[in-house]
């Protein structure tokens, strides 16, 4: 497999947030990420809803899903809002952590993996978010009501259909975590990525570095 001319892309999964860097657009790497996700998710993966990207909708990935009893569904063509939740994570997590620079290379992908390994724990166990409870329209006005903010970990513990063994494993993991240490690991990985991006742009732009979308990868708590 050649990585010449390729740049790193991120495979993002919700609602239990997982992110995996891919050095090339290759179906085999998608399968590898899905296998890793099965080990990282606190419950069995029963179904996957892809967009219509050919990296997902191909014989390699779909055959793997069917062989592992994972139901496959996909978004409708020209209906981007079908993937609204994962698109939200691309902005709120991936872009916020690594910015909009173009990264390439296996060594840089390892830095991505270290960043996402710490970020997944910080996001899933320590970052609360809102979930829509109901929405209705009154004339031209749309009224939305939200559930109280909670972390994915907290939602999993109160979900009545989740096996108690999975909940016990989540509690054990939570007791081992230090959010401050996780943030330090994330910042170290970000510094590696920023250095790699500076080096690349210095080679291609004569030493000038500018991020067109603002500062590189701010961690927002």
N, C-alpha and C positions, 0 to 999 in steps of 0.2 A: 504494500500500500504506500503510495507516494503522497506527501503533504505539500508538494511543490505548488505554490500559487494558491493554497487554501488558507482560510482563516478560521479561527476558533468560533464555534457557535455553541449556544447553551440550550440544552433540552430541559424545559421547566415543567414540573408537575404540581398540581394542586388537588385537594385543599390541604393535605399534609405536604408542606412545601419541600420539594426536592429539586435540585439543579445539578446537571451533569454537563461538563464541557466535552465537546466533540471536536477533534482536530480537523476532521473532514466530514463532508456530507456523505456518510456511508451507512447503509442499512445495518451492516454487521455491528457498527458502533452503537446504533440505536438499540439493538437487541442486547448488547452488553450493558447498556445503561438500564434497560428494563429489568434485566436479571439482578443488577445491583439494587434497583428500587424495591424489588420483592423482598430483599433482605433488610432494607432500611425502613420500609413502611411498618408501622406498629400493628397492622392488620393485613390479611391476605388481599392481594389485588385481584378483584373479580372482573373489572372492566376498564377499558381505556377508550377515551374519546379523543381522537386525533383531529387535526385540521387536514386539509386535502393535500398537504405537502407530500411530494413523491418520496421523501426520506422516510415517511411513515407508511403510506399506502403503497406497499409493494409486497411481493411474494415472500421475501425474507421475514419481514416484521409481522405481517398478518399470519403467516404460517406458524411462526413462533407463538403468537398469542393463542391461536387455535389449539396448538399442541399442549399448551399449559392451561386450557380451559379459561382463558381470559376473553371476555366478550369485547368485540371491536365495533365501535361506532365512529362516525366522522361527521364533521360539520358540513353544512350545505354549501355548494359552490356560490361564491359572491355574497355570502352571509357572514361577514367578519364577526358580528356580534355573537355568533354561536360560540366563539372562543373568548368571550369577554373576560372571564375570570383569569385565564392563563395570560391573556394580553396585559391584564392589570399587573400580574406578577412580573412580567417582563419589564414593566416600567418601575414598579415600586420596589423591586428587589434587584433584578439583574442590572438594569441601567443605573440604579442608585449606587450599587456596590462597585461596578467596574466602569461606569461612564459609557462613552460612545466611541472609544478608540477601536482600531482594528488590531487584533492580536493574532499571532501565528506561532507555530512551533510546539514541539512536544514538551520542552522544559516549561514554557509559559502555561501550557495546559495543566501541568502539575501544580503550578501556583494557583490556577483556577480551582483545581480540585481541593487544595488545602483551604482556600477561601470559602468554598461552598460547604465543605465538611463542618466548619465552625458556624457558618451562617445558618445552616439548616437547624442546628440545635438552638441557636439564639432565637430564630424566628418562630419555630414550632413550640418552644417551651417558655419563652419570655416576652414575645411581642403580641399584645392583644390587638384584635381588629374587630370591626363591626361586621355583622351579617344582616342582610335584609330579612325582616320578618314578614312584612306585607307591603303591598303597593296597590293603590287604587287612584282612579281619576275622578276629579270633580270639575266637570266642564273642561277648561283648558289647563287646569292645575293638576299636577301629579303629586300625590302625597305618599311619602315613603316613611315607614316606621322600622326601626332597627332593634335587634336584640342587644342586650348589654354587651359591651366589649369583653372578649375573652380570647385566650390563646388557643391554638389548635389542641394543645395538650389538655387544657381545661374542658374543651368541648368533647374530646374523646372520653374523658372520665365520666361525664354525665350522659353519654349516649347509651340508651338502654339496651341496644342490640349488640354492643361490643362485648366480646368474651372477657370474663374477669381475668383470665390469664394475661391477656394483652394489656389490660389496665394495670395489672401488677407490674408487668415489665416496664411500662411507662413510668410508674412511680419510682421504681428502682433507678431508672436512667435519670430522672429528674433530680434525685437526691445526690447524684454524683457531679452535677453541673455547677459551674461558677460563671455567671453571666459576664463578669468583669474579665475573667480569663479568656472567655470566648471572644469578646470584643478585641482583646489584645492580639489573639491569633488572627482575627480578621484584618486588623490593621497591618500586621506583619505581612500577610499575603498581599494586601493592597499595595504596600510599598514595593514588593517584588514586581507586581504587575505594572506599577507606574514607572519603575526603573526600566523594565523591558520596553514599554511604550516609548519612553524618552529615547532609548538607544535606537529603536527602529526608526523613529521620526528624524533623529539626528543624522542617520545614514541616508534617508531619502529626501530630506528637506534642508540639508546643509546646516543642521544644528538648531533649526527653529522648531519650537514646540508650541502648539496652540490647540486647545480642546474647544471645538466649535460649540459645544453644548455646556460649557462652564467647567468648574473644577472637577478633577478626577475623583470618582468614587467616594463621595462623602458617606460616612456611616451616620444614619439618622436613627436615633433611639426614640 
